[in-house]
Each structure stands twice: as C-alpha cells, then as structure tokens.
Amino acid sequence: MRPRPRRHPVPVRPSRPDQLRALLAVLDEAVAAQGPADEAVAACGEPGPVPRGTARDCGLQSIGLHRLRARLQDLATTDPDLLAAQARAARLLAYDLWMLRASMNLAFADRPVARTEAARLGLNGLGRPADDLRRLRDTLRAELPEA
C-alpha cells in the first residue's frame, strides 16, 4: 500500500475588499505624511541660509516615506486593478523621496553656484505628484463597499 501524499492547505487569498482596505490604510498614512514632507521641501527653497534643522526634518521625512513605501510594496495584493494602483502609489512615493533628497542636495550644496541657487529658490513643495497620490487614494476609497 502506497502512502498517501500529504496535502498542504491552499492559502486563502484575501478578498478584494480586504486588499483594498489594506492598501487604503497605507495610502492614508502616506497622504498624511506628505504634509510634513511638503513643508520640509519648501523650507529648502526659502531665501537666505537654510537652517541645519531643515536637513534633519528632510531626513526624518525621508525615513518615514521610505518605510511607508516598503510597507506598500509588501502588501499581498493579487487583484490586477489594485496591483496597478499599488505600483502607481509606489512610484509617487519614490518621487517624494527623490524630491526630498534633491531638495537637500540643493539646499546644502558644498559650493552653490547661480544655477543651483536658482533651482533651490524655486523649491516650494512636493508639487503635483503629491496631489496625484491624494487623488489615487480618494478614487480607491470611493470603491470601498459600504460596511
């Protein structure tokens, strides 16, 4: 008599509404984190010498956004539409991270020249990608079934 093969239970995939809720939880935090990140970028563009505390603020915001992006990418999303939204949100957060880094590079350049100083003075926040992330979150929220 042959031994029966062991059957491993098939993992249960989270339902689409559960995946949507998990995605929205991270997006809600990301949208909330954009306010302080936006302020940190704008502070890099203020006229005159940039206070050293601005570098600390940019660094802290970068850490927070990086953690949110990692959490976003670790979600167990399987729904194709939600996967596309998750990927878009990750790209938008990557832009925010890039903007924080570029702002610090401009604000704390070793040898600022006229061109970099003009670019620094043009900094006023995260811009349209922050609005895009907020709109993405709001669009997904509208899909959430009523409880």
C-alpha positions, 0 to 999 in steps of 0.5 A: 500500500502506497502512502498517501501524499500529504496535502498542504492547505491552499492559502486563502487569498484575501478578498478584494475588499480586504486588499483594498482596505489594506492598501487604503490604510497605507495610502492614508498614512502616506497622504498624511505624511506628505504634509510634513514632507511638503513643508520640509521641501519648501523650507529648502527653497526659502531665501537666505541660509537654510537652517541645519534643522531643515536637513534633519526634518528632510531626513526624518521625512525621508525615513518615514516615506521610505518605510511607508513605501516598503510597507506598500510594496509588501502588501499581498495584493493579487487583484490586477486593478489594485496591483496597478494602483499599488505600483502607481502609489509606489512610484509617487512615493519614490518621487517624494523621496527623490524630491526630498533628497534633491531638495537637500542636495540643493539646499546644502550644496558644498559650493552653490553656484547661480544655477543651483541657487536658482533651482533651490529658490524655486523649491516650494513643495512636493508639487503635483505628484503629491496631489496625484497620490491624494487623488489615487487614494480618494478614487480607491476609497470611493470603491470601498463597499459600504460596511 
